[in-house]
């Protein structure tokens, strides 16, 4: 058929992500290592990455 135009399709809806799943977007980005994206561990006045050794001193927060 010449000139046939199919009817428009409704937009697809993606399912909601799992609400209990923790990602860097859900928490303060400062709590994740900028090198390897592992969650940093709190050690006194430092945030420390157990995987790669990166650390952030409390003096570095500002």
C-alpha positions in Angstrom: 0.0 0.0 0.0 1.4 3.3 -1.0 1.2 6.0 1.6 0.5 3.7 4.6 1.6 5.2 7.9 1.5 2.8 10.9 -0.2 4.1 14.1 2.1 5.6 16.7 3.3 3.3 19.4 3.0 4.2 23.1 6.3 5.1 24.8 7.9 2.1 26.6 8.1 2.3 30.3 11.1 0.8 32.1 10.6 -0.9 35.4 11.7 0.9 38.6 15.1 0.0 39.9 15.3 -2.0 43.2 14.7 0.5 46.0 17.1 -1.2 48.5 20.1 -1.3 46.1 22.9 1.1 47.1 24.8 2.9 44.3 27.1 6.0 44.4 24.1 8.1 43.2 22.1 7.1 46.2 24.7 8.3 48.7 27.2 11.0 49.1 29.7 10.6 46.3 32.5 11.6 48.7 32.1 8.2 50.4 33.4 6.3 47.3 36.9 6.0 46.0 37.6 8.2 43.0 40.2 5.7 41.7 38.3 2.4 41.9 34.8 3.3 43.0 34.9 1.1 46.2 33.1 2.5 49.3 35.6 4.2 51.5 36.1 3.1 55.1 36.1 5.6 58.0 39.4 5.5 60.0 39.5 8.4 62.6 40.0 11.5 60.6 40.4 9.8 57.2 38.4 8.0 54.6 40.4 5.0 53.4 40.0 2.7 50.4 40.9 -0.9 51.4 41.2 -2.0 47.8 43.6 0.5 46.2 45.0 2.5 49.3 43.5 5.9 48.4 42.8 8.1 51.4 41.1 11.4 52.0 42.2 13.3 55.1 39.7 15.4 57.1 41.7 18.4 56.0 40.9 17.6 52.4 37.2 17.9 52.8 37.2 21.7 52.3 
